[in-house]
Amino acid sequence: MSHFRPVAPEHASRLLNHGPTILITSRSADGTQRNVMAAAWSTPVEFTPARVAIVVDKATLSRTMIEESGVFGICVPTAAFVDTAYAVGSVSGRDGDKFDRFQIASQRCPESGVPLIESGCSAWLACRLLPEPNAQTRYDTCFGEVVAAAADERVFRDGRWMFTAENRELHAIHHLGGGRFVLTGDSIQAAPL
């Protein structure tokens, strides 16, 4: 049974605002090939409509697929998925299907056909590429408009992350370099105004 539930468009940016390591998923224009890569540079850039930015080197297979298909996915891996997240960020999709190689279950997004990962991830966003040739060429930055989003209700509800000691395996990971990660930590509540 999936614990994933749709996320309201006005809350989609919150899925990335804590700066997690992400998995970027992509598909070929004809839908016959897919890829997944790890990335550390992503950010929400607009609330309504929800828009995001990711950095994907122009030499990667993912970048080629994103530009050819016009779509990409962003999945937020959990602490329980750290080994797989590191692995997919350490090898090239040009050497074979990483979903098959690392036994990653995925589903196709109905809105875009991009592969999305729920098992091992706490959230996903399906995005339509917003072509920005200058940003893509000069800075390897791709902008996307979120067309659908969902998150695991055990850790994201009512439009907010709920990181607790009890759901530690579902916490987001943050890459420090060299295969070292930290988890999103304890949350605290500010006093009401």
C-alpha positions as CSV (number, residue, x, y, z in Angstrom):
1,M,0.0,0.0,0.0
2,S,1.4,3.4,-1.0
3,H,1.5,6.1,1.7
4,F,1.8,8.8,-1.0
5,R,-0.9,11.4,-1.3
6,P,-1.2,14.3,-3.7
7,V,0.3,17.6,-2.6
8,A,-1.6,20.8,-3.2
9,P,0.2,22.9,-5.9
10,E,0.6,25.8,-3.4
11,H,2.6,23.4,-1.1
12,A,4.8,21.7,-3.8
13,S,7.7,24.1,-3.2
14,R,7.9,23.0,0.4
15,L,9.0,19.5,-0.8
16,L,12.4,21.1,-1.7
17,N,12.8,24.1,0.5
18,H,14.9,22.2,3.1
19,G,17.6,21.6,0.5
20,P,17.7,17.8,0.3
21,T,19.7,15.6,-2.0
22,I,17.4,14.7,-4.9
23,L,17.1,12.1,-7.6
24,I,16.3,13.5,-11.0
25,T,14.4,11.1,-13.2
26,S,14.1,11.5,-17.0
27,R,12.9,9.7,-20.1
28,S,13.8,9.7,-23.7
29,A,11.5,11.6,-26.1
30,D,9.9,8.4,-27.3
31,G,9.6,6.9,-23.8
32,T,11.7,3.8,-24.5
33,Q,14.7,4.8,-22.3
34,R,14.8,6.1,-18.7
35,N,17.4,7.4,-16.3
36,V,17.9,8.5,-12.8
37,M,20.7,10.6,-11.3
38,A,21.5,12.1,-7.9
39,A,21.9,15.9,-7.5
40,A,22.4,18.3,-4.7
41,W,21.5,21.6,-6.4
42,S,17.7,22.2,-6.6
43,T,15.5,25.0,-5.3
44,P,11.9,26.2,-5.5
45,V,11.7,29.5,-7.5
46,E,8.0,30.3,-7.6
47,F,5.0,29.3,-5.5
48,T,2.1,29.7,-8.0
49,P,2.4,28.1,-10.3
50,A,5.0,26.0,-8.5
51,R,8.3,26.2,-10.3
52,V,11.7,24.7,-9.5
53,A,15.3,24.9,-10.7
54,I,17.8,22.1,-10.9
55,V,21.4,22.0,-12.0
56,V,22.2,19.2,-14.5
57,D,25.5,19.1,-16.4
58,K,25.1,19.4,-20.1
59,A,27.3,16.3,-20.6
60,T,25.0,13.9,-18.8
61,L,22.5,11.5,-20.3
62,S,19.8,13.0,-18.0
63,R,20.3,16.5,-19.5
64,T,20.0,15.1,-23.0
65,M,16.8,13.3,-22.1
66,I,15.3,16.3,-20.3
67,E,15.9,18.6,-23.2
68,E,14.6,16.1,-25.8
69,S,11.5,15.0,-23.8
70,G,10.7,18.3,-22.2
71,V,10.0,16.6,-18.8
72,F,11.7,15.5,-15.6
73,G,11.0,14.2,-12.2
74,I,12.4,15.1,-8.8
75,C,12.3,12.5,-6.1
76,V,13.4,13.1,-2.5
77,P,15.3,10.0,-1.2
78,T,15.1,8.9,2.4
79,A,17.7,7.8,4.9
80,A,16.7,4.2,4.1
81,F,17.6,4.8,0.4
82,V,21.0,6.5,0.9
83,D,23.1,3.6,-0.6
84,T,21.0,3.6,-3.7
85,A,20.9,7.4,-4.0
86,Y,24.7,7.4,-3.8
87,A,25.0,4.6,-6.3
88,V,22.9,6.2,-9.0
89,G,24.9,9.4,-8.6
90,S,28.2,7.6,-9.1
91,V,27.6,5.8,-12.4
92,S,26.4,6.9,-15.8
93,G,23.1,6.0,-17.4
94,R,25.1,5.6,-20.7
95,D,26.3,2.3,-19.2
96,G,22.8,0.8,-18.9
97,D,19.5,1.3,-17.2
98,K,20.1,2.3,-13.6
99,F,16.6,1.4,-12.6
100,D,17.3,-2.2,-13.6
101,R,20.9,-2.2,-12.3
102,F,19.9,-1.1,-8.8
103,Q,16.5,-2.7,-8.8
104,I,14.6,0.6,-8.3
105,A,10.8,0.3,-8.7
106,S,9.2,3.2,-10.5
107,Q,5.9,4.3,-11.9
108,R,5.1,6.4,-14.9
109,C,3.6,9.8,-14.2
110,P,0.2,10.0,-16.0
111,E,0.8,13.7,-16.7
112,S,4.3,13.4,-18.3
113,G,5.4,9.8,-18.6
114,V,8.5,10.5,-16.5
115,P,9.5,7.7,-14.1
116,L,8.8,8.5,-10.4
117,I,10.1,6.7,-7.4
118,E,8.0,6.1,-4.2
119,S,9.7,3.2,-2.6
120,G,12.8,4.7,-0.8
121,C,11.6,8.3,-1.4
122,S,9.4,10.6,0.7
123,A,8.2,12.8,-2.1
124,W,8.2,13.4,-5.9
125,L,7.5,16.3,-8.3
126,A,6.8,15.8,-12.0
127,C,7.9,18.8,-14.0
128,R,7.6,20.3,-17.5
129,L,10.8,21.8,-18.7
130,L,10.6,25.6,-19.1
131,P,13.2,26.2,-21.8
132,E,15.7,28.9,-20.8
133,P,18.5,28.5,-23.3
134,N,20.9,31.0,-21.7
135,A,20.5,29.5,-18.2
136,Q,20.8,25.9,-19.6
137,T,23.9,26.7,-21.7
138,R,25.8,29.0,-19.4
139,Y,24.9,27.7,-16.0
140,D,23.5,24.1,-16.6
141,T,20.4,25.3,-14.8
142,C,17.0,23.9,-15.9
143,F,13.7,25.4,-14.8
144,G,10.6,23.3,-14.5
145,E,6.9,23.9,-13.8
146,V,5.4,21.3,-11.4
147,V,2.6,19.5,-13.1
148,A,2.0,17.0,-10.2
149,A,3.4,16.3,-6.8
150,A,2.9,13.7,-4.0
151,A,4.5,12.9,-0.7
152,D,4.5,10.2,1.9
153,E,1.8,11.1,4.5
154,R,3.9,9.5,7.3
155,V,6.4,12.4,7.0
156,F,4.6,15.2,5.0
157,R,1.1,16.2,5.9
158,D,-1.0,19.3,5.9
159,G,1.5,21.0,3.6
160,R,4.4,20.5,6.0
161,W,7.3,18.2,6.7
162,M,6.9,16.3,10.0
163,F,10.4,14.9,10.8
164,T,10.4,13.0,14.1
165,A,12.5,10.4,15.9
166,E,9.8,7.9,15.0
167,N,10.1,8.4,11.2
168,R,13.9,8.8,11.0
169,E,14.2,6.3,8.1
170,L,12.0,8.6,6.1
171,H,14.1,11.8,6.8
172,A,15.7,13.5,3.8
173,I,19.4,13.2,3.2
174,H,21.9,15.9,2.5
175,H,25.2,15.1,0.7
176,L,28.4,16.4,2.2
177,G,30.7,14.9,-0.4
178,G,32.7,11.7,-0.7
179,G,29.6,9.5,0.0
180,R,29.0,11.2,3.4
181,F,25.4,12.4,4.2
182,V,23.6,14.0,7.1
183,L,19.9,13.6,7.8
184,T,17.4,16.4,8.1
185,G,17.3,17.0,11.8
186,D,14.9,17.7,14.5
187,S,12.4,20.4,13.9
188,I,11.4,23.2,16.2
189,Q,8.3,25.4,16.2
190,A,8.6,29.2,16.4
191,A,6.4,31.1,18.8
192,P,3.2,32.5,17.2
193,L,3.2,36.2,16.4
